[in-house]
Amino acid sequence: MTAPNDQQPIVRSTLLAGARELGIALTDEEADRFDRYQTELLDWNQRMNLTAITDPLEIQSRHFLDSLTVLAALPGISDLSRVSRQVVDIGAGAGLPGIPLAMVMPQSKFTLVEATHKKCRFLEHAISTLDLKNVDVVCGRAEELARRSEFREVYDTAVARALAALPTLVELGVPFLRRGGLLIAMKKSGIEAEINAARAAITLVGGRLLPPVMVRVPTLTESRQLVVVEKVKPTSAFYPRRDGLPAKSPLSATDGFLATRKGRSSAGPR
């Protein structure tokens, strides 16, 4: 399944013009890859629930261009083709934002973390079809993977889109980051209560909240923001907690007090 032949030029021009507005000059090869990605996404979507958005023009704006807005939160990027970063996309789903970012950042290494096996199969098929040598798929829960040495505190950037509320997301995402790394959460504007609710969790996992980056997706009217958390110290071995708990019981200041008491008692008497 793909866009009708008479619509394809409009679809591509929407992508190219929108990318230019975001400061990205897509090559013909990159635009071709976006075309193939859309085709595979719509084809597989007929067999599994990957996206509720099926109009090709909306896919360009609400999926592809929206994913590329993440670049606004990455400092010091002047030439995407030469940027080398270790990036983890947590809860990658259909590959957004990880696959679009990987297509324009060929020297960076991307790990797509996804817990649902059938979605992992789509991701593996997509990166093979798109011939993306800089992308790996890891099927598993973030809570478990973030405790493994090959994934813990090794990434420069962690990204997440429509995965969880911010207090849960920082517990899942920050443990993947090395010191100085950035967690970039794609969110709508007007979520001050959610951000305030996450402040304790951010501190507990070793993070520091940076000013939000306001972004506009070309062709869309609603405002968006990138909530950015910098990792400033190692994450305690207490986090992330076991599977499901970060979502069921988000971290609060009380958790920090209890973790401190546990740490003191495990050290023995002074």
Phi and psi in degrees as GROMACS dihedral restraints (atoms count N, CA, C in turn):
[ dihedral_restraints ]
;  ai    aj    ak    al  type     phi  dphi    fc
    3     4     5     6     1  -153.5    20    10
    4     5     6     7     1  -177.8    20    10
    6     7     8     9     1   -70.4    20    10
    7     8     9    10     1   146.4    20    10
    9    10    11    12     1   -55.7    20    10
   10    11    12    13     1   150.8    20    10
   12    13    14    15     1   -55.3    20    10
   13    14    15    16     1   -38.1    20    10
   15    16    17    18     1   -74.6    20    10
   16    17    18    19     1   -13.4    20    10
   18    19    20    21     1   -97.9    20    10
   19    20    21    22     1   -17.3    20    10
   21    22    23    24     1   -57.9    20    10
   22    23    24    25     1   -44.4    20    10
   24    25    26    27     1   -60.6    20    10
   25    26    27    28     1   -35.9    20    10
   27    28    29    30     1   -67.9    20    10
   28    29    30    31     1   -42.0    20    10
   30    31    32    33     1   -60.7    20    10
   31    32    33    34     1   -47.0    20    10
   33    34    35    36     1   -67.0    20    10
   34    35    36    37     1   -40.8    20    10
   36    37    38    39     1   -65.3    20    10
   37    38    39    40     1   -33.1    20    10
   39    40    41    42     1   -62.4    20    10
   40    41    42    43     1   -44.2    20    10
   42    43    44    45     1   -65.0    20    10
   43    44    45    46     1   -48.5    20    10
   45    46    47    48     1   -64.0    20    10
   46    47    48    49     1   -44.9    20    10
   48    49    50    51     1   -67.0    20    10
   49    50    51    52     1   -41.0    20    10
   51    52    53    54     1   -65.2    20    10
   52    53    54    55     1   -40.4    20    10
   54    55    56    57     1   -63.6    20    10
   55    56    57    58     1   -41.3    20    10
   57    58    59    60     1   -60.6    20    10
   58    59    60    61     1   -39.1    20    10
   60    61    62    63     1   -63.7    20    10
   61    62    63    64     1   -28.1    20    10
   63    64    65    66     1   -88.2    20    10
   64    65    66    67     1     3.2    20    10
   66    67    68    69     1    85.7    20    10
   67    68    69    70     1    20.6    20    10
   69    70    71    72     1  -119.1    20    10
   70    71    72    73     1   122.7    20    10
   72    73    74    75     1   -98.8    20    10
   73    74    75    76     1    99.0    20    10
   75    76    77    78     1   -72.5    20    10
   76    77    78    79     1   137.8    20    10
   78    79    80    81     1   -79.8    20    10
   79    80    81    82     1   167.7    20    10
   81    82    83    84     1   -60.7    20    10
   82    83    84    85     1   -39.0    20    10
   84    85    86    87     1   -64.1    20    10
   85    86    87    88     1   -41.5    20    10
   87    88    89    90     1   -66.5    20    10
   88    89    90    91     1   -41.5    20    10
   90    91    92    93     1   -63.4    20    10
   91    92    93    94     1   -38.9    20    10
   93    94    95    96     1   -61.8    20    10
   94    95    96    97     1   -39.5    20    10
   96    97    98    99     1   -65.1    20    10
   97    98    99   100     1   -41.2    20    10
   99   100   101   102     1   -61.2    20    10
  100   101   102   103     1   -39.6    20    10
  102   103   104   105     1   -59.3    20    10
  103   104   105   106     1   -46.6    20    10
  105   106   107   108     1   -67.4    20    10
  106   107   108   109     1   -38.2    20    10
  108   109   110   111     1   -60.5    20    10
  109   110   111   112     1   -45.5    20    10
  111   112   113   114     1   -59.8    20    10
  112   113   114   115     1   -43.9    20    10
  114   115   116   117     1   -59.5    20    10
  115   116   117   118     1   -47.3    20    10
  117   118   119   120     1   -66.3    20    10
  118   119   120   121     1   -39.9    20    10
  120   121   122   123     1   -60.8    20    10
  121   122   123   124     1   -46.4    20    10
  123   124   125   126     1   -71.2    20    10
  124   125   126   127     1   -35.1    20    10
  126   127   128   129     1   -65.6    20    10
  127   128   129   130     1   -51.6    20    10
  129   130   131   132     1   -68.2    20    10
  130   131   132   133     1   -26.1    20    10
  132   133   134   135     1   -65.1    20    10
  133   134   135   136     1   -19.8    20    10
  135   136   137   138     1   -73.9    20    10
  136   137   138   139     1   -17.3    20    10
  138   139   140   141     1  -109.7    20    10
  139   140   141   142     1   -20.1    20    10
  141   142   143   144     1  -148.3    20    10
  142   143   144   145     1   161.1    20    10
  144   145   146   147     1   -84.9    20    10
  145   146   147   148     1    94.4    20    10
  147   148   149   150     1  -101.7    20    10
  148   149   150   151     1   -35.4    20    10
  150   151   152   153     1  -156.1    20    10
  151   152   153   154     1   144.3    20    10
  153   154   155   156     1   -86.4    20    10
  154   155   156   157     1   -10.5    20    10
  156   157   158   159     1   -95.5    20    10
  157   158   159   160     1   116.3    20    10
  159   160   161   162     1  -121.8    20    10
  160   161   162   163     1    -7.4    20    10
  162   163   164   165     1   -75.0    20    10
  163   164   165   166     1   124.6    20    10
  165   166   167   168     1   -55.6    20    10
  166   167   168   169     1   -37.8    20    10
  168   169   170   171     1   -67.6    20    10
  169   170   171   172     1   -39.0    20    10
  171   172   173   174     1   -68.9    20    10
  172   173   174   175     1   -32.5    20    10
  174   175   176   177     1   -61.2    20    10
  175   176   177   178     1   -39.6    20    10
  177   178   179   180     1   -60.6    20    10
  178   179   180   181     1   -43.7    20    10
  180   181   182   183     1   -85.2    20    10
  181   182   183   184     1   -51.8    20    10
  183   184   185   186     1   -80.5    20    10
  184   185   186   187     1   -17.4    20    10
  186   187   188   189     1  -111.6    20    10
  187   188   189   190     1   -60.5    20    10
  189   190   191   192     1   -73.7    20    10
  190   191   192   193     1   -54.4    20    10
  192   193   194   195     1   -67.1    20    10
  193   194   195   196     1   -37.3    20    10
  195   196   197   198     1   -58.7    20    10
  196   197   198   199     1   -42.4    20    10
  198   199   200   201     1   -61.3    20    10
  199   200   201   202     1   -39.5    20    10
  201   202   203   204     1   -71.0    20    10
  202   203   204   205     1   -15.8    20    10
  204   205   206   207     1   -65.1    20    10
  205   206   207   208     1   -18.7    20    10
  207   208   209   210     1   -55.7    20    10
  208   209   210   211     1   -30.7    20    10
  210   211   212   213     1   -60.1    20    10
  211   212   213   214     1   -23.7    20    10
  213   214   215   216     1   -65.5    20    10
  214   215   216   217     1   -20.6    20    10
  216   217   218   219     1   -96.1    20    10
  217   218   219   220     1    -1.7    20    10
  219   220   221   222     1   -96.5    20    10
  220   221   222   223     1   117.9    20    10
  222   223   224   225     1   -75.8    20    10
  223   224   225   226     1   149.8    20    10
  225   226   227   228     1    68.0    20    10
  226   227   228   229     1    28.4    20    10
  228   229   230   231     1   -97.5    20    10
  229   230   231   232     1   117.0    20    10
  231   232   233   234     1  -115.8    20    10
  232   233   234   235     1   -27.6    20    10
  234   235   236   237     1  -135.5    20    10
  235   236   237   238     1   101.4    20    10
  237   238   239   240     1   -59.8    20    10
  238   239   240   241     1   -31.9    20    10
  240   241   242   243     1   -67.0    20    10
  241   242   243   244     1   -16.1    20    10
  243   244   245   246     1  -111.2    20    10
  244   245   246   247     1    -2.8    20    10
  246   247   248   249     1   -71.7    20    10
  247   248   249   250     1   129.7    20    10
  249   250   251   252     1  -121.3    20    10
  250   251   252   253     1   106.9    20    10
  252   253   254   255     1  -136.8    20    10
  253   254   255   256     1   155.5    20    10
  255   256   257   258     1   -98.8    20    10
  256   257   258   259     1   116.8    20    10
  258   259   260   261     1  -123.2    20    10
  259   260   261   262     1   134.1    20    10
  261   262   263   264     1  -116.6    20    10
  262   263   264   265     1   129.8    20    10
  264   265   266   267     1  -102.8    20    10
  265   266   267   268     1   112.3    20    10
  267   268   269   270     1   -94.0    20    10
  268   269   270   271     1   123.6    20    10
  270   271   272   273     1    70.5    20    10
  271   272   273   274     1    53.8    20    10
  273   274   275   276     1   -65.2    20    10
  274   275   276   277     1   -27.2    20    10
  276   277   278   279     1    60.4    20    10
  277   278   279   280     1  -114.4    20    10
  279   280   281   282     1   -87.3    20    10
  280   281   282   283     1     7.1    20    10
  282   283   284   285     1   101.1    20    10
  283   284   285   286     1    18.3    20    10
  285   286   287   288     1  -113.3    20    10
  286   287   288   289     1   125.7    20    10
  288   289   290   291     1   -94.6    20    10
  289   290   291   292     1     1.7    20    10
  291   292   293   294     1   -58.8    20    10
  292   293   294   295     1   -46.9    20    10
  294   295   296   297     1   -66.7    20    10
  295   296   297   298     1   -47.9    20    10
  297   298   299   300     1   -57.1    20    10
  298   299   300   301     1   -39.9    20    10
  300   301   302   303     1   -65.9    20    10
  301   302   303   304     1   -40.9    20    10
  303   304   305   306     1   -63.6    20    10
  304   305   306   307     1   -31.9    20    10
  306   307   308   309     1   -68.4    20    10
  307   308   309   310     1   -29.8    20    10
  309   310   311   312     1  -102.3    20    10
  310   311   312   313     1    -2.3    20    10
  312   313   314   315     1  -127.0    20    10
  313   314   315   316     1    68.7    20    10
  315   316   317   318     1   -65.6    20    10
  316   317   318   319     1   -21.6    20    10
  318   319   320   321     1   -89.9    20    10
  319   320   321   322     1    -4.1    20    10
  321   322   323   324     1   -94.8    20    10
  322   323   324   325     1   152.7    20    10
  324   325   326   327     1  -106.0    20    10
  325   326   327   328     1   127.9    20    10
  327   328   329   330     1  -115.8    20    10
  328   329   330   331     1   136.3    20    10
  330   331   332   333     1  -117.1    20    10
  331   332   333   334     1   120.9    20    10
  333   334   335   336     1   -97.9    20    10
  334   335   336   337     1   114.1    20    10
  336   337   338   339     1   -99.1    20    10
  337   338   339   340     1   122.6    20    10
  339   340   341   342     1  -145.1    20    10
  340   341   342   343     1   134.2    20    10
  342   343   344   345     1   -88.7    20    10
  343   344   345   346     1   -20.6    20    10
  345   346   347   348     1   -91.3    20    10
  346   347   348   349     1   121.4    20    10
  348   349   350   351     1   -63.6    20    10
  349   350   351   352     1   -39.2    20    10
  351   352   353   354     1   -68.2    20    10
  352   353   354   355     1   -31.7    20    10
  354   355   356   357     1   -70.9    20    10
  355   356   357   358     1   -35.1    20    10
  357   358   359   360     1   -60.3    20    10
  358   359   360   361     1   -39.5    20    10
  360   361   362   363     1   -62.4    20    10
  361   362   363   364     1   -41.5    20    10
  363   364   365   366     1   -62.8    20    10
  364   365   366   367     1   -44.8    20    10
  366   367   368   369     1   -60.4    20    10
  367   368   369   370     1   -43.7    20    10
  369   370   371   372     1   -63.2    20    10
  370   371   372   373     1   -40.6    20    10
  372   373   374   375     1   -64.2    20    10
  373   374   375   376     1   -43.8    20    10
  375   376   377   378     1   -63.2    20    10
  376   377   378   379     1   -46.3    20    10
  378   379   380   381     1   -69.6    20    10
  379   380   381   382     1   -29.0    20    10
  381   382   383   384     1   -70.2    20    10
  382   383   384   385     1   -45.4    20    10
  384   385   386   387     1   -63.7    20    10
  385   386   387   388     1   -38.5    20    10
  387   388   389   390     1   -83.4    20    10
  388   389   390   391     1    -5.5    20    10
  390   391   392   393     1    55.7    20    10
  391   392   393   394     1    48.8    20    10
  393   394   395   396     1   -92.6    20    10
  394   395   396   397     1   102.0    20    10
  396   397   398   399     1   -77.1    20    10
  397   398   399   400     1   -13.0    20    10
  399   400   401   402     1  -102.4    20    10
  400   401   402   403     1    20.3    20    10
  402   403   404   405     1  -130.5    20    10
  403   404   405   406     1   133.0    20    10
  405   406   407   408     1  -120.5    20    10
  406   407   408   409     1   151.6    20    10
  408   409   410   411     1  -112.2    20    10
  409   410   411   412     1   130.4    20    10
  411   412   413   414     1  -121.4    20    10
  412   413   414   415     1   118.0    20    10
  414   415   416   417     1   -94.2    20    10
  415   416   417   418     1   115.4    20    10
  417   418   419   420     1   167.6    20    10
  418   419   420   421     1   170.7    20    10
  420   421   422   423     1   -82.3    20    10
  421   422   423   424     1   141.9    20    10
  423   424   425   426     1   -60.4    20    10
  424   425   426   427     1   -36.6    20    10
  426   427   428   429     1   -58.2    20    10
  427   428   429   430     1   -38.3    20    10
  429   430   431   432     1   -82.2    20    10
  430   431   432   433     1   -43.4    20    10
  432   433   434   435     1   -65.7    20    10
  433   434   435   436     1   -36.7    20    10
  435   436   437   438     1   -67.9    20    10
  436   437   438   439     1   -11.0    20    10
  438   439   440   441     1   -94.0    20    10
  439   440   441   442     1    -8.6    20    10
  441   442   443   444     1   -87.7    20    10
  442   443   444   445     1   138.8    20    10
  444   445   446   447     1   -60.8    20    10
  445   446   447   448     1   -30.4    20    10
  447   448   449   450     1   -73.9    20    10
  448   449   450   451     1   -11.9    20    10
  450   451   452   453     1  -118.7    20    10
  451   452   453   454     1   -23.0    20    10
  453   454   455   456     1   -78.2    20    10
  454   455   456   457     1   127.4    20    10
  456   457   458   459     1    55.2    20    10
  457   458   459   460     1    44.4    20    10
  459   460   461   462     1  -123.1    20    10
  460   461   462   463     1    -9.4    20    10
  462   463   464   465     1   -99.3    20    10
  463   464   465   466     1   146.4    20    10
  465   466   467   468     1   -78.4    20    10
  466   467   468   469     1   -33.1    20    10
  468   469   470   471     1  -142.4    20    10
  469   470   471   472     1   137.7    20    10
  471   472   473   474     1  -121.7    20    10
  472   473   474   475     1   133.0    20    10
  474   475   476   477     1  -124.0    20    10
  475   476   477   478     1   151.2    20    10
  477   478   479   480     1  -153.1    20    10
  478   479   480   481     1   140.5    20    10
  480   481   482   483     1  -133.3    20    10
  481   482   483   484     1   120.5    20    10
  483   484   485   486     1    54.7    20    10
  484   485   486   487     1    38.7    20    10
  486   487   488   489     1   -95.0    20    10
  487   488   489   490     1   -50.1    20    10
  489   490   491   492     1  -164.1    20    10
  490   491   492   493     1   166.9    20    10
  492   493   494   495     1   -64.1    20    10
  493   494   495   496     1   153.6    20    10
  495   496   497   498     1   -57.7    20    10
  496   497   498   499     1   -41.1    20    10
  498   499   500   501     1   -59.1    20    10
  499   500   501   502     1   -37.7    20    10
  501   502   503   504     1   -72.0    20    10
  502   503   504   505     1   -42.7    20    10
  504   505   506   507     1   -62.6    20    10
  505   506   507   508     1   -40.0    20    10
  507   508   509   510     1   -68.0    20    10
  508   509   510   511     1   -33.6    20    10
  510   511   512   513     1   -68.2    20    10
  511   512   513   514     1   -35.4    20    10
  513   514   515   516     1   -76.6    20    10
  514   515   516   517     1   -36.7    20    10
  516   517   518   519     1   -91.9    20    10
  517   518   519   520     1   -41.7    20    10
  519   520   521   522     1   -62.1    20    10
  520   521   522   523     1   -35.8    20    10
  522   523   524   525     1   -59.1    20    10
  523   524   525   526     1   -22.1    20    10
  525   526   527   528     1   -73.5    20    10
  526   527   528   529     1   -19.5    20    10
  528   529   530   531     1   -89.3    20    10
  529   530   531   532     1   142.6    20    10
  531   532   533   534     1   -74.5    20    10
  532   533   534   535     1   166.8    20    10
  534   535   536   537     1   -63.4    20    10
  535   536   537   538     1   131.9    20    10
  537   538   539   540     1    92.8    20    10
  538   539   540   541     1    -9.0    20    10
  540   541   542   543     1   -73.6    20    10
  541   542   543   544     1   164.9    20    10
  543   544   545   546     1  -121.2    20    10
  544   545   546   547     1   132.1    20    10
  546   547   548   549     1   -95.2    20    10
  547   548   549   550     1   125.1    20    10
  549   550   551   552     1  -117.2    20    10
  550   551   552   553     1   112.5    20    10
  552   553   554   555     1  -104.3    20    10
  553   554   555   556     1   123.3    20    10
  555   556   557   558     1   -84.3    20    10
  556   557   558   559     1   116.5    20    10
  558   559   560   561     1  -136.7    20    10
  559   560   561   562     1   162.1    20    10
  561   562   563   564     1   -80.1    20    10
  562   563   564   565     1   168.5    20    10
  564   565   566   567     1   -80.5    20    10
  565   566   567   568     1   168.3    20    10
  567   568   569   570     1    74.3    20    10
  568   569   570   571     1    35.5    20    10
  570   571   572   573     1  -117.3    20    10
  571   572   573   574     1    38.4    20    10
  573   574   575   576     1   -56.7    20    10
  574   575   576   577     1   -38.5    20    10
  576   577   578   579     1   -64.1    20    10
  577   578   579   580     1   -41.1    20    10
  579   580   581   582     1   -65.2    20    10
  580   581   582   583     1   -40.2    20    10
  582   583   584   585     1   -65.8    20    10
  583   584   585   586     1   -44.2    20    10
  585   586   587   588     1   -63.1    20    10
  586   587   588   589     1   -36.7    20    10
  588   589   590   591     1   -66.3    20    10
  589   590   591   592     1   -21.7    20    10
  591   592   593   594     1   -91.2    20    10
  592   593   594   595     1    -7.6    20    10
  594   595   596   597     1   -60.4    20    10
  595   596   597   598     1   -42.1    20    10
  597   598   599   600     1   -65.1    20    10
  598   599   600   601     1   -43.1    20    10
  600   601   602   603     1   -62.1    20    10
  601   602   603   604     1   -40.4    20    10
  603   604   605   606     1   -59.1    20    10
  604   605   606   607     1   -45.5    20    10
  606   607   608   609     1   -65.6    20    10
  607   608   609   610     1   -43.2    20    10
  609   610   611   612     1   -62.4    20    10
  610   611   612   613     1   -34.0    20    10
  612   613   614   615     1   -93.5    20    10
  613   614   615   616     1     5.8    20    10
  615   616   617   618     1    91.7    20    10
  616   617   618   619     1    25.9    20    10
  618   619   620   621     1  -110.2    20    10
  619   620   621   622     1   171.7    20    10
  621   622   623   624     1  -140.5    20    10
  622   623   624   625     1   126.4    20    10
  624   625   626   627     1   -74.0    20    10
  625   626   627   628     1   126.4    20    10
  627   628   629   630     1   -98.1    20    10
  628   629   630   631     1   165.5    20    10
  630   631   632   633     1   -58.8    20    10
  631   632   633   634     1   140.8    20    10
  633   634   635   636     1   -66.5    20    10
  634   635   636   637     1   153.8    20    10
  636   637   638   639     1  -107.3    20    10
  637   638   639   640     1   112.0    20    10
  639   640   641   642     1   -80.7    20    10
  640   641   642   643     1   133.9    20    10
  642   643   644   645     1  -132.5    20    10
  643   644   645   646     1   156.2    20    10
  645   646   647   648     1  -127.0    20    10
  646   647   648   649     1   128.5    20    10
  648   649   650   651     1   -84.3    20    10
  649   650   651   652     1   123.0    20    10
  651   652   653   654     1   -53.1    20    10
  652   653   654   655     1   138.3    20    10
  654   655   656   657     1    80.3    20    10
  655   656   657   658     1    -9.4    20    10
  657   658   659   660     1  -106.2    20    10
  658   659   660   661     1   150.2    20    10
  660   661   662   663     1   -98.2    20    10
  661   662   663   664     1   -28.6    20    10
  663   664   665   666     1   -70.3    20    10
  664   665   666   667     1   146.5    20    10
  666   667   668   669     1   -88.0    20    10
  667   668   669   670     1   148.5    20    10
  669   670   671   672     1  -129.3    20    10
  670   671   672   673     1   166.0    20    10
  672   673   674   675     1  -146.2    20    10
  673   674   675   676     1   154.2    20    10
  675   676   677   678     1  -106.8    20    10
  676   677   678   679     1   115.1    20    10
  678   679   680   681     1   -85.7    20    10
  679   680   681   682     1   122.8    20    10
  681   682   683   684     1  -117.4    20    10
  682   683   684   685     1   128.4    20    10
  684   685   686   687     1  -121.1    20    10
  685   686   687   688     1   124.8    20    10
  687   688   689   690     1   -94.4    20    10
  688   689   690   691     1   137.1    20    10
  690   691   692   693     1   -84.4    20    10
  691   692   693   694     1   120.4    20    10
  693   694   695   696     1  -112.1    20    10
  694   695   696   697     1   -11.5    20    10
  696   697   698   699     1  -155.3    20    10
  697   698   699   700     1   160.0    20    10
  699   700   701   702     1   -58.2    20    10
  700   701   702   703     1   147.3    20    10
  702   703   704   705     1   -80.6    20    10
  703   704   705   706     1   133.8    20    10
  705   706   707   708     1   -56.8    20    10
  706   707   708   709     1   147.7    20    10
  708   709   710   711     1   -63.1    20    10
  709   710   711   712     1   -12.6    20    10
  711   712   713   714     1   -68.6    20    10
  712   713   714   715     1   -20.8    20    10
  714   715   716   717     1  -122.4    20    10
  715   716   717   718     1   146.6    20    10
  717   718   719   720     1   -74.1    20    10
  718   719   720   721     1   154.7    20    10
  720   721   722   723     1   -73.9    20    10
  721   722   723   724     1   178.6    20    10
  723   724   725   726     1   -63.2    20    10
  724   725   726   727     1   165.9    20    10
  726   727   728   729     1   -49.7    20    10
  727   728   729   730     1   128.1    20    10
  729   730   731   732     1    88.1    20    10
  730   731   732   733     1   -23.5    20    10
  732   733   734   735     1   -68.7    20    10
  733   734   735   736     1   -38.6    20    10
  735   736   737   738     1   -57.2    20    10
  736   737   738   739     1   -33.0    20    10
  738   739   740   741     1   -82.7    20    10
  739   740   741   742     1   -38.4    20    10
  741   742   743   744     1   -73.0    20    10
  742   743   744   745     1   -34.6    20    10
  744   745   746   747     1  -138.9    20    10
  745   746   747   748     1    79.1    20    10
  747   748   749   750     1   -57.3    20    10
  748   749   750   751     1   147.8    20    10
  750   751   752   753     1   -61.5    20    10
  751   752   753   754     1   146.3    20    10
  753   754   755   756     1  -139.3    20    10
  754   755   756   757     1   177.6    20    10
  756   757   758   759     1   -60.3    20    10
  757   758   759   760     1   -31.1    20    10
  759   760   761   762     1   -61.4    20    10
  760   761   762   763     1   -38.2    20    10
  762   763   764   765     1   -62.5    20    10
  763   764   765   766     1   -35.9    20    10
  765   766   767   768     1   -65.0    20    10
  766   767   768   769     1   -40.7    20    10
  768   769   770   771     1   -63.9    20    10
  769   770   771   772     1   -42.3    20    10
  771   772   773   774     1   -68.0    20    10
  772   773   774   775     1   -39.5    20    10
  774   775   776   777     1   -63.8    20    10
  775   776   777   778     1   -38.9    20    10
  777   778   779   780     1   -63.7    20    10
  778   779   780   781     1   -42.3    20    10
  780   781   782   783     1   -65.2    20    10
  781   782   783   784     1   -40.4    20    10
  783   784   785   786     1   -62.9    20    10
  784   785   786   787     1   -42.3    20    10
  786   787   788   789     1   -62.1    20    10
  787   788   789   790     1   -39.8    20    10
  789   790   791   792     1   -68.2    20    10
  790   791   792   793     1   -42.0    20    10
  792   793   794   795     1   -69.7    20    10
  793   794   795   796     1   -32.6    20    10
  795   796   797   798     1   -71.1    20    10
  796   797   798   799     1   -21.6    20    10
  798   799   800   801     1   -78.2    20    10
  799   800   801   802     1   -13.4    20    10
  801   802   803   804     1    87.8    20    10
  802   803   804   805     1   176.5    20    10
  804   805   806   807     1   -68.2    20    10
  805   806   807   808     1   147.1    20    10
